[in-house]
Amino acid sequence: MKRLRKITYLGDYINGAFIIPPEKSESFVALNPGNLDDDVIGEFHAAYDHIYQAVNAARAAFPKWSVLTASSRANHLNKLYSEIESHLNEIAETISRETGKPFWEAEQEAKGLLGKIQITIKEGMKLIEEKEISDAYPKVTGRYRYKPKGVMAVMGPFNFPLHLPQGHFIPALLTGNTVVFKPSEKTPASGQIITEMIHRSGFPPGVFNLIQGGAEVGKRLCLSSGIDGILFTGSYEVGLKIKKETASHFWKTTALEMGGK
């Protein structure tokens, strides 16, 4: 590792601004699992009331964001592409330190973030184009079209802290949804660094929000009545809890990748 600097904790990202909670519900330290004694990455905190502030901000931003053209939303993602491209080394270093991966592997993950944006804009949008079905019913032309769902909670895993959650929130944003992202409590700095780049890309306030914290934060976020969908990649046990606890939340879409097998 070229340098081992401590990451400055910026707080949660709500409605277009980083906010350090005045009262902390949780505190945790990010450590390099490959170098526990010599690389303390930073101290981070969680505030339960920030969860609901972030959800409310995402709900407030949804109407205007959802009616923008896809090309207008893509412009913000293209700016994010440029931000990531300009900071690949910094992203890779952060991933490497938080996960204990060798730098070359973390660098591949960082570069993969660029590919996700490109393929979503160029190929992904083709999958949701409006389609017409002739004679869907005798002498009736049928059509089906897609529309944004609402506020999506994105739950990030430890092993690929940016590649996997970005695979959720990039398509969600491009298709007109707003996002509340909770990274793993083991990789909070990775979540913070991508959020800084999203901020610099000029997304409207509330469209993307970041909430730090552990299992209790994730649970409260998923159970929030203001959430319209849960996008999760992680363990089978946690995914099963999400499924059980939100079984009666009929309005929520849940996409759970559990174990990846």
LUMTORDREN-595669 format. One record per residue (C-alpha): residue in one letter; residue number from 1; x, y, z. Coordinates in nm, 3 decimals. Each point is the difference from the previous one (the first is absolute). Layout:
REM residues N
- type, seq, px, py, pz
- A, NUM, X, Y, Z
...
This chain:
REM residues 261
- type, seq, px, py, pz
- M, 1, 0.000, 0.000, 0.000
- K, 2, 0.144, 0.336, -0.100
- R, 3, -0.145, 0.189, 0.295
- L, 4, -0.208, -0.074, 0.304
- R, 5, -0.198, 0.311, 0.077
- K, 6, -0.295, 0.011, 0.232
- I, 7, -0.331, 0.067, -0.172
- T, 8, -0.185, 0.306, 0.128
- Y, 9, -0.355, -0.088, 0.099
- L, 10, -0.242, 0.236, -0.177
- G, 11, -0.329, -0.127, 0.142
- D, 12, -0.312, -0.124, -0.177
- Y, 13, -0.094, 0.150, -0.335
- I, 14, -0.357, 0.130, 0.010
- N, 15, -0.177, 0.231, -0.244
- G, 16, 0.319, 0.105, -0.175
- A, 17, 0.224, 0.060, 0.304
- F, 18, 0.222, -0.197, 0.237
- I, 19, -0.130, 0.026, 0.357
- I, 20, 0.190, -0.115, 0.308
- P, 21, -0.260, -0.115, 0.255
- P, 22, 0.001, 0.205, 0.322
- E, 23, -0.113, -0.311, 0.189
- K, 24, 0.146, -0.333, -0.103
- S, 25, -0.196, -0.326, 0.025
- E, 26, 0.296, -0.219, -0.100
- S, 27, 0.375, 0.040, -0.041
- F, 28, 0.235, -0.236, -0.178
- V, 29, 0.355, -0.005, -0.130
- A, 30, 0.098, -0.104, -0.352
- L, 31, 0.311, -0.219, 0.008
- N, 32, 0.212, -0.151, -0.274
- P, 33, -0.053, -0.377, 0.054
- G, 34, 0.333, -0.066, -0.169
- N, 35, 0.188, 0.232, 0.234
- L, 36, -0.201, 0.037, 0.320
- D, 37, 0.276, 0.145, 0.215
- D, 38, 0.129, 0.273, -0.228
- D, 39, -0.291, 0.117, -0.215
- V, 40, -0.295, 0.156, 0.181
- I, 41, -0.197, 0.144, -0.290
- G, 42, -0.237, 0.219, 0.199
- E, 43, -0.272, 0.029, 0.261
- F, 44, -0.359, 0.019, -0.120
- H, 45, -0.337, 0.054, 0.165
- A, 46, -0.368, -0.065, -0.052
- A, 47, -0.310, 0.194, 0.101
- Y, 48, -0.339, -0.172, -0.015
- D, 49, -0.190, 0.325, -0.058
- H, 50, 0.208, 0.057, -0.314
- I, 51, -0.159, -0.308, -0.156
- Y, 52, -0.341, 0.163, -0.012
- Q, 53, 0.141, 0.336, -0.105
- A, 54, 0.170, -0.170, -0.295
- V, 55, -0.317, -0.190, -0.099
- N, 56, -0.204, 0.321, 0.017
- A, 57, 0.258, 0.183, -0.212
- A, 58, -0.011, -0.276, -0.260
- R, 59, -0.380, 0.008, -0.005
- A, 60, -0.002, 0.376, -0.046
- A, 61, 0.249, -0.020, -0.288
- F, 62, -0.178, -0.285, -0.182
- P, 63, -0.276, 0.193, -0.185
- K, 64, 0.238, 0.236, -0.184
- W, 65, 0.269, -0.262, -0.060
- S, 66, -0.245, -0.258, -0.133
- V, 67, -0.141, 0.229, -0.271
- L, 68, 0.336, 0.101, -0.143
- T, 69, 0.092, -0.155, -0.331
- A, 70, 0.230, -0.300, 0.010
- S, 71, 0.262, 0.203, -0.187
- S, 72, -0.009, 0.270, 0.269
- R, 73, 0.056, -0.258, 0.272
- A, 74, 0.274, -0.162, -0.211
- N, 75, 0.183, 0.334, -0.009
- H, 76, 0.049, -0.023, 0.376
- L, 77, 0.125, -0.357, -0.030
- N, 78, 0.245, 0.106, -0.270
- K, 79, 0.135, 0.263, 0.238
- L, 80, 0.033, -0.272, 0.265
- Y, 81, 0.189, -0.210, -0.256
- S, 82, 0.251, 0.284, -0.040
- E, 83, 0.036, 0.037, 0.377
- I, 84, 0.068, -0.372, 0.045
- E, 85, 0.242, -0.006, -0.293
- S, 86, 0.197, 0.288, 0.154
- H, 87, 0.024, -0.172, 0.341
- L, 88, 0.050, -0.366, -0.086
- N, 89, 0.313, -0.033, 0.211
- E, 90, -0.163, 0.157, 0.306
- I, 91, -0.306, -0.224, -0.034
- A, 92, 0.213, -0.312, -0.043
- E, 93, 0.214, 0.087, 0.300
- T, 94, -0.306, 0.048, 0.219
- I, 95, -0.153, -0.330, -0.110
- S, 96, 0.331, -0.180, 0.049
- R, 97, 0.044, 0.133, 0.352
- E, 98, -0.354, -0.070, 0.115
- T, 99, -0.032, -0.350, -0.144
- G, 100, 0.361, -0.118, 0.025
- K, 101, 0.009, -0.073, -0.374
- P, 102, 0.324, 0.038, -0.192
- F, 103, 0.014, 0.335, -0.175
- W, 104, -0.015, -0.148, -0.350
- E, 105, -0.331, -0.169, 0.080
- A, 106, -0.146, 0.314, 0.156
- E, 107, 0.113, 0.190, -0.309
- Q, 108, -0.202, -0.238, -0.218
- E, 109, -0.308, 0.069, 0.212
- A, 110, 0.053, 0.375, -0.033
- K, 111, 0.027, -0.025, -0.379
- G, 112, -0.311, -0.217, -0.004
- L, 113, -0.198, 0.296, 0.133
- L, 114, 0.060, 0.174, -0.332
- G, 115, -0.124, -0.299, -0.197
- K, 116, -0.321, -0.018, 0.205
- I, 117, -0.088, 0.359, -0.086
- Q, 118, 0.073, -0.051, -0.369
- I, 119, -0.194, -0.323, -0.041
- T, 120, -0.298, 0.130, 0.196
- I, 121, -0.030, 0.309, -0.220
- K, 122, 0.075, -0.171, -0.332
- E, 123, -0.162, -0.342, 0.045
- G, 124, -0.206, -0.010, 0.318
- M, 125, -0.251, 0.262, -0.108
- K, 126, -0.092, -0.210, -0.304
- L, 127, -0.154, -0.255, 0.236
- I, 128, -0.264, 0.245, 0.122
- E, 129, -0.099, 0.166, -0.326
- E, 130, -0.373, 0.030, -0.060
- K, 131, -0.125, -0.285, -0.216
- E, 132, -0.311, -0.046, -0.208
- I, 133, -0.185, -0.330, -0.044
- S, 134, -0.230, -0.022, -0.299
- D, 135, -0.328, -0.185, 0.059
- A, 136, 0.065, -0.048, 0.371
- Y, 137, -0.376, -0.035, 0.001
- P, 138, -0.208, -0.026, -0.319
- K, 139, 0.031, 0.336, -0.180
- V, 140, 0.179, 0.147, 0.302
- T, 141, 0.364, 0.108, 0.002
- G, 142, 0.171, -0.065, 0.330
- R, 143, 0.286, 0.200, 0.149
- Y, 144, 0.217, -0.041, 0.301
- R, 145, 0.223, 0.257, 0.151
- Y, 146, 0.218, 0.036, 0.308
- K, 147, -0.012, 0.275, 0.260
- P, 148, 0.218, 0.091, 0.299
- K, 149, -0.085, -0.181, 0.323
- G, 150, 0.098, 0.262, 0.259
- V, 151, 0.255, -0.004, 0.284
- M, 152, 0.240, -0.293, -0.012
- A, 153, 0.204, -0.116, 0.300
- V, 154, 0.333, -0.142, -0.119
- M, 155, 0.184, -0.221, 0.248
- G, 156, 0.368, -0.051, -0.080
- P, 157, 0.214, -0.305, 0.085
- F, 158, 0.356, -0.019, 0.131
- N, 159, 0.172, -0.205, -0.268
- F, 160, -0.066, 0.228, -0.300
- P, 161, -0.090, 0.322, 0.182
- L, 162, -0.053, 0.217, -0.310
- H, 163, -0.040, -0.231, -0.300
- L, 164, -0.304, -0.185, 0.138
- P, 165, -0.202, 0.290, 0.146
- Q, 166, 0.079, 0.211, -0.305
- G, 167, -0.158, -0.279, -0.205
- H, 168, -0.319, 0.087, 0.189
- F, 169, 0.004, 0.376, 0.027
- I, 170, 0.124, 0.093, -0.349
- P, 171, -0.298, -0.165, -0.177
- A, 172, -0.232, 0.127, 0.275
- L, 173, 0.114, 0.359, -0.051
- L, 174, -0.003, -0.015, -0.379
- T, 175, -0.357, -0.130, -0.005
- G, 176, -0.125, 0.284, 0.219
- N, 177, 0.012, -0.142, 0.352
- T, 178, 0.163, 0.164, 0.300
- V, 179, 0.238, -0.183, 0.233
- V, 180, 0.098, -0.042, 0.363
- F, 181, 0.327, -0.196, 0.010
- K, 182, 0.131, -0.177, 0.309
- P, 183, 0.347, -0.149, -0.050
- S, 184, 0.129, -0.281, 0.219
- E, 185, 0.125, 0.122, 0.337
- K, 186, 0.328, -0.171, -0.095
- T, 187, 0.045, 0.222, -0.306
- P, 188, -0.136, 0.344, 0.092
- A, 189, 0.283, 0.193, -0.167
- S, 190, -0.078, -0.159, -0.336
- G, 191, -0.360, 0.114, 0.035
- Q, 192, 0.114, 0.348, 0.093
- I, 193, 0.242, 0.039, -0.289
- I, 194, -0.255, -0.092, -0.269
- T, 195, -0.251, 0.234, 0.163
- E, 196, 0.249, 0.286, -0.018
- M, 197, 0.026, -0.062, -0.373
- I, 198, -0.376, -0.014, -0.040
- H, 199, -0.020, 0.332, 0.181
- R, 200, 0.254, 0.158, -0.234
- S, 201, -0.194, -0.137, -0.299
- G, 202, -0.284, 0.240, 0.075
- F, 203, -0.285, -0.237, 0.076
- P, 204, -0.298, 0.197, 0.137
- P, 205, -0.030, -0.002, 0.381
- G, 206, -0.175, -0.307, 0.135
- V, 207, 0.044, -0.216, -0.309
- F, 208, 0.286, -0.194, 0.162
- N, 209, 0.048, -0.032, 0.375
- L, 210, 0.257, -0.185, 0.213
- I, 211, -0.066, -0.146, 0.344
- Q, 212, 0.282, -0.161, 0.200
- G, 213, -0.054, -0.269, 0.260
- G, 214, -0.034, -0.365, 0.088
- A, 215, -0.277, -0.258, 0.013
- E, 216, -0.246, 0.214, 0.197
- V, 217, 0.028, 0.284, -0.251
- G, 218, -0.059, -0.244, -0.284
- K, 219, -0.304, -0.147, 0.176
- R, 220, -0.156, 0.339, 0.067
- L, 221, 0.062, 0.110, -0.356
- C, 222, -0.163, -0.310, -0.148
- L, 223, -0.299, 0.027, 0.233
- S, 224, -0.060, 0.368, -0.074
- S, 225, -0.344, 0.059, -0.150
- G, 226, 0.154, 0.257, -0.236
- I, 227, 0.208, -0.262, -0.182
- D, 228, -0.145, -0.138, -0.326
- G, 229, 0.267, -0.257, -0.075
- I, 230, 0.291, -0.183, 0.162
- L, 231, 0.303, -0.098, -0.207
- F, 232, 0.230, -0.223, 0.201
- T, 233, 0.310, -0.206, -0.063
- G, 234, 0.137, -0.189, 0.298
- S, 235, -0.040, -0.305, 0.218
- Y, 236, -0.288, -0.245, -0.014
- E, 237, -0.078, 0.061, 0.369
- V, 238, -0.037, 0.377, -0.038
- G, 239, -0.195, -0.031, -0.325
- L, 240, -0.240, -0.243, 0.164
- K, 241, -0.058, 0.244, 0.287
- I, 242, -0.079, 0.277, -0.248
- K, 243, -0.243, -0.228, -0.181
- K, 244, -0.179, -0.104, 0.320
- E, 245, -0.013, 0.346, 0.156
- T, 246, -0.138, 0.167, -0.313
- A, 247, -0.240, -0.279, -0.101
- S, 248, -0.301, 0.217, 0.085
- H, 249, 0.142, 0.306, -0.178
- F, 250, -0.191, -0.072, -0.318
- W, 251, 0.115, 0.320, -0.174
- K, 252, 0.371, -0.086, 0.020
- T, 253, 0.199, -0.166, -0.273
- T, 254, 0.277, -0.216, 0.146
- A, 255, 0.297, -0.122, -0.203
- L, 256, 0.216, -0.221, 0.221
- E, 257, 0.323, -0.159, -0.117
- M, 258, 0.096, -0.227, 0.288
- G, 259, 0.330, -0.185, -0.015
- G, 260, 0.041, 0.038, -0.374
- K, 261, -0.030, -0.373, -0.068
